Amino acid sequence: MKVTGDWLTTARPVCDALAPHRALFVGGCVRNALLGVPVSDIDIATDARPERVRDLAEAAGFRTIPTGIEHGTVTIIANGVPHEVTTFRRDVETDGRRATVAFSTDVAEDAARRDFTMNALYADAFGTVIDPLGGLPDLRAHHVRFVGDPEARIREDYLRILRFFRFHAIYGRDLDADGLAACAANADGIESLSRERVGAEMKKLLAARDPAPSVAAMAHAGVLGRVLPGSDARALPVLVHLETLSPDPIRRLAVLGGEADLRLSRSEAARLTLIRRAALEGNILETAWRHGADIARDAALVRAALMESLPETEGIDAAAAARFPVTAADLMPALSGAALGARLKEIEARWIASGFSLSREDLLR
């Protein structure tokens, strides 16, 4: 079996530069090419040591970046595209968050330390697929299966629990029973992970076209409660059904609820708070006026999902475009200070209650 694609032609000179060492495409680029999904990141595994990779690449005229040279990874820039090249490795010691590795010359050892069988597929520079662990049948069946013993793989890095559900959401069909049981048995290990890693993984999972079945399985396995204490997954499939917008992990986090520090960016955290607040207790049209039509539409969708109703979006664009017709100057000098602020707030409330329809003259009369 072979993989094809423009990415393969573009990346082949990187493999050629590493000769006479073995250089194989691995992981996502091979998996996606076999599934007919666009290839984005290009990873290469090699039996060359990282210093040798750097020297050979630079001798061929490529720029290199020592991305993680102590762990075997060198990034080679070819035609403006980064290619992460990593020496074959085997795990020596793991603690659930990081691994101590030793370099290897055996592709089978390198495959054995990967998370899922569909990620342990390799291809040579001409696209011929190499399958050391029998991952091709799993890929064809859209079956996300851990390499070897699921509990052993999870205890090497507890983030693999979340990756299991993310890969199921994107690539999977039926959930692997052994993998699900291992995730449930080791769910407490999630607490040892950094919140940055957990937050990044959850955003990737919730960006899937329909993550609802995977998130429901997370809840059943006791994993969701570890990530988002107090959350409830029941409204997520309703939201996915109602969405006509692109999948959005922040909107979907809002419908899950719960309290957790996922180390979101400042703008993401602010948006999540606004959507939740408006969905649960706010005036959707007022939200549109104060924060824009996009936030209001998200809040309307989340409210509808929670109430199992249709979203009420009429008037959102008009509200977002409305301009409050009264200014402080209209009330001065008769009013000033706190009295001026209170009067402006009162007039604003009447204007909002009117559906933004009262004119300046009506409001000042």
VEXKE-971936 format. One line per 8 residues: their letters; for each residue x, y, z negated of N, C-alpha, C. Coordinates in steps of 0.05 Angstrom, whole numbers. Atoms other than C-alpha are relative to their C-alpha. Last residue first. Example, Ala and Ser with C-alpha at 12.3 -4.5 7.8 and 13.67 -1.06 7.14 Angstrom:
2
SA> -16:-24:1:273:-21:-143:-15:22:-14 | 18:-24:0:246:-90:-156:18:24:0
! end
This chain:
365
RLLDERSL> 26:-14:6:-782:1279:-550:-8:-5:-29 | -5:-24:16:-708:1259:-547:-26:14:-8 | -15:7:25:-720:1187:-525:4:25:-18 | 17:16:17:-774:1205:-474:14:-5:-27 | 20:-18:11:-731:1261:-445:-19:-15:-19 | -12:-18:20:-671:1215:-438:-22:18:-13 | -17:-21:-11:-714:1164:-403:12:17:-23 | 6:-27:9:-743:1101:-433:21:20:10
SFGSAIWR> 16:-15:-19:-733:1038:-390:-5:29:-8 | -18:-19:-13:-676:1001:-423:-15:18:19 | -11:13:-24:-723:943:-439:17:19:17 | 17:-7:-23:-763:988:-485:9:-15:25 | 26:13:3:-731:953:-545:-19:6:23 | -4:29:-5:-662:973:-520:-27:-14:-1 | -6:3:-29:-683:1046:-516:3:-29:8 | 25:-4:-14:-715:1044:-585:4:-4:30
AEIEKLRA> 17:23:5:-651:1014:-614:-27:2:14 | -10:23:-16:-609:1067:-580:-17:-25:-4 | 9:-5:-27:-652:1122:-610:9:-23:18 | 29:3:-1:-642:1094:-680:-11:3:29 | 5:29:2:-567:1086:-670:-30:-6:2 | -7:12:-25:-562:1158:-645:-6:-30:0 | 20:-7:-19:-600:1182:-706:6:-12:27 | 25:15:6:-556:1143:-754:-21:6:21
GLAAGSLA> -4:28:-7:-492:1170:-722:-25:-17:-4 | -1:2:-29:-517:1242:-724:3:-29:9 | 27:-4:-10:-537:1235:-797:-2:-2:31 | 14:25:3:-469:1206:-814:-29:2:11 | -9:20:19:-433:1266:-786:-17:-25:0 | -29:5:0:-473:1319:-749:6:-22:-20 | -9:23:16:-544:1337:-731:30:-3:2 | 20:5:21:-576:1402:-707:9:-23:-18
PMLDAATV> -12:1:27:-511:1420:-672:-20:-6:-22 | -16:-20:14:-516:1373:-636:-9:28:9 | 11:-3:28:-567:1320:-617:15:21:-16 | 29:-6:-2:-556:1321:-541:-12:5:-27 | 4:-29:-5:-481:1326:-552:-29:8:2 | -1:-14:26:-482:1257:-585:-5:30:5 | -27:-2:11:-503:1227:-518:-1:16:-27 | -3:-21:21:-569:1201:-493:29:0:-10
PFRAAAAA> 2:-28:-11:-580:1165:-426:5:22:-21 | 15:-14:21:-553:1096:-445:-1:30:6 | -17:-20:14:-530:1067:-379:-17:15:-20 | 13:-23:12:-560:1003:-350:20:18:-15 | -5:-24:-15:-518:958:-304:-12:25:-13 | -29:-5:-1:-514:900:-352:7:26:14 | -9:-9:27:-588:906:-366:30:6:-1 | 9:-28:4:-604:904:-292:8:10:-27
DIGETEPL> -16:-18:-16:-561:842:-283:-8:29:-3 | -27:-1:10:-593:806:-342:17:20:16 | -6:-26:11:-665:823:-323:29:3:-10 | 11:-23:-14:-687:751:-313:7:26:-15 | -21:-17:-10:-638:701:-343:-11:25:14 | 13:-24:-7:-683:659:-387:21:21:8 | -13:-25:8:-652:590:-386:-16:25:9 | -13:-13:-23:-701:532:-381:13:26:-9
SEMLAARV> 19:-16:-16:-715:493:-445:15:11:25 | 10:18:-22:-681:439:-486:-22:14:16 | 30:2:3:-675:488:-545:-13:-19:20 | 6:6:28:-599:478:-553:-30:-3:-4 | -9:28:5:-590:474:-477:-7:-8:-29 | 18:19:-13:-632:537:-467:7:-29:-5 | 26:-1:14:-592:576:-518:-20:-20:12 | -5:15:25:-526:553:-486:-26:0:-16
LAADRAID> -2:29:-6:-551:574:-417:3:-16:-26 | 26:10:-7:-575:642:-442:0:-30:6 | 16:2:25:-509:654:-478:-28:-11:6 | -11:23:16:-469:638:-415:-18:-4:-25 | 9:24:-13:-514:685:-375:10:-25:-14 | 28:3:4:-504:740:-426:-11:-26:13 | 4:9:27:-429:732:-426:-29:-6:-5 | -10:27:2:-428:737:-350:-4:-12:-28
AGHRWATE> 19:20:-9:-475:796:-348:10:-28:-3 | -1:8:-28:-432:842:-390:-18:-23:7 | -24:17:-5:-415:854:-463:1:-10:29 | -24:-6:16:-460:910:-489:25:-15:10 | -7:-29:0:-514:912:-436:26:5:-14 | -9:-8:-27:-514:837:-424:8:29:2 | -27:12:-5:-516:823:-498:11:8:27 | -18:-18:14:-575:871:-504:29:-10:3
LINGELAA> -3:-24:-17:-609:830:-450:18:21:-14 | -17:6:-24:-595:765:-487:4:25:17 | 17:-9:-22:-620:792:-554:16:-3:25 | -1:-26:-13:-580:754:-606:-21:4:21 | 16:-20:14:-592:699:-657:-2:26:15 | 15:8:24:-565:632:-634:-18:21:-12 | 17:23:-5:-544:644:-562:-18:-7:-25 | 22:-9:-17:-518:715:-575:-20:-24:4
RRILTLRA> 17:-18:15:-475:692:-633:-25:8:16 | 14:14:22:-449:631:-598:-19:19:-14 | 20:19:-12:-432:668:-534:-16:-13:-22 | 22:-15:-12:-398:726:-571:-22:-18:11 | 16:-12:21:-357:680:-615:-24:15:11 | 15:21:13:-333:639:-556:-18:11:-22 | 22:7:-17:-315:702:-518:-17:-22:-12 | 20:-22:1:-274:729:-576:-24:-8:17
AESRSLRL> 13:1:26:-237:662:-583:-22:21:-2 | 17:24:0:-222:659:-508:-16:-2:-27 | 23:-6:-16:-196:731:-508:-20:-24:0 | 17:-20:12:-151:719:-567:-25:5:16 | -11:-26:-3:-124:654:-538:-19:20:-13 | 8:-13:-26:-152:591:-568:15:26:2 | -21:-18:-11:-112:559:-624:-7:10:27 | -12:13:-23:-163:503:-634:21:17:13
DAEGGLVA> -20:-18:-12:-180:525:-704:13:-15:23 | -27:11:-2:-243:486:-720:18:21:12 | -21:-19:8:-315:500:-738:27:-14:1 | -21:9:17:-373:465:-706:20:21:-6 | 0:-11:27:-414:485:-646:23:-11:-16 | -7:21:19:-419:438:-587:-1:10:-28 | 24:17:4:-458:489:-545:6:-23:-20 | 21:-15:14:-403:541:-555:-24:-18:-5
LRRIPDPS> -6:-1:29:-349:492:-537:-22:13:-16 | 6:27:10:-385:481:-471:8:-3:-29 | 29:3:2:-385:555:-456:-8:-26:-12 | 8:-17:23:-311:557:-473:-30:-1:-3 | -4:12:26:-296:496:-429:-8:17:-24 | -15:-19:17:-328:525:-367:3:-11:-28 | -5:10:27:-353:482:-310:18:19:-16 | -22:19:1:-371:527:-251:3:-10:-28
LTELHVLV> -26:-14:-1:-440:559:-253:22:-22:-1 | -4:-4:-29:-505:523:-236:27:15:4 | -20:-18:-12:-507:494:-305:-1:1:30 | 10:-26:-6:-573:465:-329:20:18:15 | 22:2:-19:-553:392:-326:-10:28:9 | -12:9:-26:-486:405:-359:-22:-1:22 | -15:-23:-11:-522:444:-414:12:-7:27 | 21:-19:-9:-571:387:-426:13:24:14
PLARADSG> 11:10:-25:-513:337:-429:-22:18:11 | -19:-3:-23:-479:382:-481:-11:-11:26 | 9:-20:-19:-540:390:-527:18:2:25 | 25:7:-13:-530:325:-565:-9:20:21 | -3:4:-29:-456:334:-579:-26:-3:15 | 22:18:-8:-462:364:-648:0:-2:30 | 10:-3:-28:-403:398:-683:-22:-21:5 | 27:-13:0:-395:402:-759:-12:3:28
PLVRGLVG> 18:7:23:-320:388:-757:-26:15:2 | 19:-22:5:-292:399:-687:-19:-8:-23 | -9:-22:-17:-230:355:-675:-17:25:-6 | -27:-7:8:-240:305:-731:10:25:15 | 1:-13:26:-315:305:-720:27:7:-11 | 9:-27:-3:-304:291:-647:-1:15:-26 | -22:-17:-9:-263:229:-662:-9:29:2 | -10:-15:23:-313:190:-704:23:19:7
AHAMAAVS> -25:12:11:-321:137:-650:11:15:-24 | 7:27:11:-394:156:-637:25:-13:-13 | 16:-3:25:-375:229:-630:-5:-27:-12 | -18:-11:21:-319:213:-581:-15:3:-26 | -16:22:10:-367:169:-542:19:9:-21 | 18:16:16:-415:228:-536:14:-25:-12 | 2:-14:26:-357:270:-513:-19:-15:-18 | -25:3:14:-341:220:-458:-2:13:-28
PAPDRAAL> -2:28:9:-414:216:-435:26:-5:-17 | 19:7:21:-419:293:-435:2:-29:-9 | -14:13:23:-354:308:-398:-20:-11:-20 | 20:8:19:-390:321:-331:14:-14:-23 | 26:-5:-12:-348:360:-281:-23:-7:-19 | 8:21:-19:-287:360:-326:-28:6:10 | 0:-11:-27:-268:427:-357:-8:-21:21 | 26:-14:-4:-289:401:-426:-1:14:27
LKKMEAGV> 21:19:0:-231:351:-425:-27:13:7 | -2:16:-25:-180:402:-404:-23:-19:2 | 8:-17:-23:-204:450:-458:2:-15:26 | 29:-3:0:-201:394:-510:-9:18:23 | 11:25:-11:-129:377:-490:-31:2:1 | -5:2:-29:-106:449:-498:-13:-25:12 | 16:-20:-14:-140:456:-566:4:-2:30 | 28:9:0:-110:391:-592:-18:19:16
RERSLSEI> 3:23:-17:-40:410:-570:-29:-10:2 | -4:-9:-28:-45:480:-599:-4:-24:19 | 25:-9:-11:-75:452:-663:2:10:28 | 2:-29:0:-12:412:-675:-26:9:12 | -8:-15:-24:-24:339:-687:-2:30:-3 | -29:-5:1:-24:304:-755:10:16:24 | -7:-21:19:-99:311:-762:30:6:-2 | 3:-26:-14:-110:270:-699:8:23:-18
GDANAACA> -27:-9:-9:-81:210:-737:-2:27:15 | -12:-18:20:-148:204:-774:28:10:9 | 10:-28:-2:-179:177:-710:13:19:-20 | -23:-18:5:-136:114:-711:-8:29:1 | -16:10:22:-190:60:-717:22:19:-8 | 15:-3:25:-238:99:-673:16:-8:-24 | 3:-28:6:-186:107:-618:-15:5:-26 | -26:-10:10:-167:34:-622:-2:29:-7
ALGDADLD> -4:10:28:-240:13:-616:26:10:-12 | 19:-15:17:-249:58:-554:3:-9:-29 | -11:-27:3:-186:29:-522:-18:16:-18 | -23:2:17:-209:-43:-534:12:28:-5 | 9:6:28:-278:-28:-506:24:-1:-19 | -14:24:8:-253:7:-443:-5:-5:-29 | -22:-4:19:-306:58:-425:13:-27:-7 | 6:13:26:-345:45:-361:24:5:-19
RGYIAHFR> 28:9:-1:-333:96:-306:-7:-12:-27 | 11:25:9:-269:135:-310:-29:-5:7 | -5:22:-19:-231:188:-271:-16:-25:-6 | -8:-8:-27:-247:256:-300:1:-23:19 | 18:-21:-10:-287:242:-364:6:7:29 | 26:13:-5:-250:176:-376:-19:21:12 | -3:15:-25:-184:213:-368:-25:-15:7 | -2:-18:-23:-206:264:-420:2:-16:27
FFRLIRLY> 26:-10:-6:-230:210:-468:0:20:23 | 17:22:-8:-164:173:-466:-28:10:8 | -6:5:-28:-125:239:-468:-17:-24:10 | 15:-20:-15:-160:255:-534:5:-3:30 | 28:4:5:-136:190:-565:-16:19:17 | 11:18:-20:-69:198:-530:-29:-8:-5 | 14:-16:-20:-57:259:-574:-12:-18:22 | 29:-1:5:-42:209:-629:-15:17:20
DERIRAEP> 8:-28:-3:27:196:-599:-30:1:-2 | -24:-14:-11:66:131:-612:-6:30:3 | -17:-7:23:9:108:-657:26:13:9 | 11:-23:15:-38:111:-597:19:9:-22 | -3:-24:-17:5:66:-553:-10:25:-15 | -28:-7:-1:11:15:-609:5:25:16 | -7:-13:25:-64:17:-621:30:7:-1 | 10:-28:3:-78:6:-547:8:13:-26
DGVFRVHH> 17:-1:24:-31:-55:-541:-10:28:-4 | -5:17:22:-3:-57:-470:-20:2:-23 | -21:18:-7:-13:4:-426:6:-18:-25 | -26:-5:11:-79:35:-445:20:-21:10 | -10:20:19:-137:26:-398:28:6:-9 | -22:-13:16:-178:78:-361:8:-20:-21 | -1:11:27:-219:37:-311:24:12:-15 | 3:-24:17:-237:73:-247:-1:-7:-30
ARLDPLGG> 24:3:15:-244:4:-215:-7:25:-17 | 22:5:-19:-193:20:-161:-27:-2:-15 | 6:-25:-14:-148:51:-214:-23:-4:19 | 14:-19:18:-154:-10:-258:-7:26:14 | 28:8:3:-138:-56:-199:-15:18:-19 | 17:-6:-24:-77:-13:-183:-28:-10:-3 | 19:-22:4:-48:-14:-254:-19:5:24 | 26:8:-10:-15:-82:-250:-21:21:-4
LPDIVTGF> 17:10:21:43:-64:-295:-27:-9:9 | -13:19:18:102:-54:-247:-19:-13:-19 | 19:4:22:60:-24:-190:11:-20:-21 | -13:20:17:105:5:-135:-17:-1:-26 | 8:1:28:69:42:-79:13:-23:-15 | 7:28:7:104:55:-13:-4:-2:-31 | 28:4:9:99:130:-1:-7:-28:-7 | 17:3:-24:162:142:40:-29:-8:-6
ADAYLANM> -1:-25:-16:203:171:-17:-18:-2:25 | -27:-8:-10:183:113:-62:-3:24:18 | -2:2:-29:117:108:-100:28:10:8 | -23:-13:-13:103:95:-173:-2:-2:30 | -3:6:-28:42:76:-214:22:17:12 | -25:15:-2:44:77:-290:3:-11:28 | -22:-19:0:-9:132:-297:28:-14:3 | 3:-16:-25:-66:85:-276:21:22:1
TFDRRAAD> -10:15:-23:-40:36:-329:-2:16:26 | 21:16:-13:-50:87:-383:12:-13:25 | 24:3:16:-1:117:-435:-21:-19:13 | 20:-19:-9:69:107:-408:-27:-6:-13 | 4:-20:20:123:71:-447:-21:21:7 | 11:12:24:118:6:-407:-4:22:-22 | 29:3:-3:128:43:-341:-13:-9:-27 | 12:-27:-2:197:67:-360:-30:-2:1
EAVDTSFA> -1:-11:27:217:-3:-382:-12:28:-1 | 20:14:16:192:-31:-316:0:11:-29 | 26:-13:-4:231:23:-278:-22:-14:-17 | 21:19:-8:296:-3:-307:-27:13:2 | -2:2:-30:357:42:-308:-21:-18:11 | 1:27:-11:344:67:-378:5:1:29 | 2:1:-29:354:129:-421:3:-29:9 | -26:7:-11:339:124:-495:-3:-2:30
VTARRGDT> -2:17:-23:281:159:-527:29:-6:7 | -28:1:-6:262:188:-594:4:-20:22 | -15:25:-3:188:202:-591:30:5:3 | -22:-2:-18:141:257:-614:16:-26:0 | 0:-26:-13:74:264:-648:22:3:21 | 28:-8:-5:54:196:-675:-2:27:13 | 13:-6:26:122:182:-707:-29:10:4 | 22:-19:-3:160:147:-651:-12:5:-27
EVDRRFTT> 15:-5:25:227:111:-647:-22:20:5 | -16:11:22:269:80:-592:-15:2:-26 | 3:-12:27:222:92:-533:17:-16:-20 | 14:19:17:247:73:-464:-1:12:-28 | -4:0:30:267:121:-410:-14:-24:-13 | 14:23:11:277:127:-334:6:-1:-30 | -14:25:0:307:196:-322:-17:-22:-12 | -6:11:27:259:252:-310:13:-27:3
VEHPVGNA> -15:25:-3:252:297:-249:9:-9:-27 | -12:9:25:199:351:-252:12:-27:3 | 2:29:1:189:380:-182:14:-8:-27 | -15:14:21:175:454:-179:-5:-30:1 | 17:18:16:152:482:-111:17:-14:-21 | 17:-15:19:185:544:-80:-17:-17:-18 | 21:-15:-16:211:504:-21:-19:15:-18 | -5:5:-29:248:459:-71:-23:13:16
IITVTGHE> 17:-17:-17:255:478:-144:7:-4:29 | -14:-7:-25:283:420:-185:-20:17:16 | 18:-9:-20:260:414:-258:16:10:24 | -10:-23:-14:305:372:-301:-20:7:21 | 15:-13:-20:278:323:-353:14:25:11 | -3:12:-26:318:271:-392:-14:15:23 | 19:22:-2:297:286:-463:0:-12:28 | -7:18:21:359:329:-476:-19:-24:-1
IGTPITRF> -22:17:-9:348:360:-407:8:-20:-22 | -3:16:24:280:385:-425:23:-19:3 | 26:-2:14:266:440:-374:1:-15:-27 | -3:21:20:340:447:-353:-25:-1:-18 | 7:-11:26:319:488:-291:2:-23:-20 | 9:18:21:349:472:-223:-5:15:-26 | -3:-12:27:356:510:-158:-11:-19:-21 | 25:-6:15:365:468:-96:7:13:-27
GAAEALDR> 9:-27:-4:425:473:-49:-26:7:-14 | 17:0:-24:440:399:-41:-12:27:5 | -17:5:-23:499:406:-89:-16:0:26 | -13:-25:-6:450:437:-138:20:-3:24 | 20:-19:-10:406:376:-135:13:26:8 | 7:8:-27:464:327:-143:-19:20:13 | -23:-3:-18:493:364:-202:-7:-7:29 | -6:-29:-4:426:372:-238:22:4:20
VREPRADT> 23:-11:-16:406:299:-227:6:29:6 | -5:9:-28:475:277:-252:-22:11:18 | -22:-17:-9:466:318:-316:6:-7:29 | 8:-27:-6:397:286:-324:23:18:10 | 0:-15:25:422:214:-317:-6:30:6 | -22:-18:4:403:180:-252:-2:15:-26 | -19:13:18:355:121:-256:25:17:-4 | -25:8:-12:300:165:-230:17:-15:-19
AIDIDSVP> -16:15:19:228:186:-242:24:-12:14 | -17:20:-11:195:241:-202:15:-14:-22 | -19:11:19:136:284:-221:16:-22:14 | -16:22:-11:97:328:-173:22:-8:-20 | -26:3:12:41:370:-202:15:-24:12 | -10:-26:8:-17:390:-157:28:-3:-11 | -24:3:16:-42:332:-115:10:28:-8 | -23:-17:-6:-113:339:-89:23:-4:-20
VGLLANRV> 3:-24:15:-157:277:-102:24:18:6 | 9:-21:-19:-160:222:-50:-6:26:-13 | 28:-5:4:-158:169:-105:-11:20:20 | 14:25:-5:-91:141:-82:-31:4:-2 | -2:6:-29:-63:211:-76:-15:-25:7 | 19:-18:-15:-89:228:-145:0:-6:30 | 28:6:7:-55:168:-178:-19:16:17 | 6:25:-12:11:179:-141:-29:-8:-5
CGGVFLAR> -1:-4:-29:14:253:-158:-7:-26:15 | 23:-13:-11:-11:240:-229:1:3:30 | 21:-13:16:41:189:-250:-22:13:17 | 13:14:22:104:175:-212:-23:16:-11 | 23:-17:9:144:192:-149:-15:-17:-21 | 27:9:-6:207:149:-147:-21:21:-10 | 17:-22:7:281:165:-143:-29:-6:9 | 28:5:-6:333:110:-144:-17:24:-9
HPALADCV> 17:8:23:404:136:-143:-29:-5:9 | 11:27:-4:445:136:-79:-17:-10:-23 | -14:24:-10:416:186:-67:29:1:-9 | -9:16:23:387:242:-111:14:-26:8 | -23:-13:13:384:293:-54:11:-17:-23 | -24:5:-16:340:245:-14:24:12:-13 | -8:28:3:288:245:-69:26:-6:15 | -9:1:28:286:321:-69:10:-29:-6
PRATTLWD> -28:-8:2:283:320:8:11:0:-29 | -19:21:-7:220:277:3:29:10:-2 | -16:8:23:180:330:-35:22:-20:7 | -14:-23:12:153:368:25:19:-9:-22 | -20:-9:-20:135:304:63:17:23:-12 | -21:21:-2:101:274:2:22:9:19 | -18:-2:24:63:338:-14:23:-20:2 | -20:-20:-5:36:338:58:20:2:-24
GTVKM> 8:-28:7:0:274:43:23:19:6 | -8:-19:-20:7:198:44:-8:28:-9 | 13:-26:3:5:141:-5:11:19:22 | -15:-25:-2:23:70:16:-18:24:-7 | 17:-24:0:0:0:0:18:25:0
! end
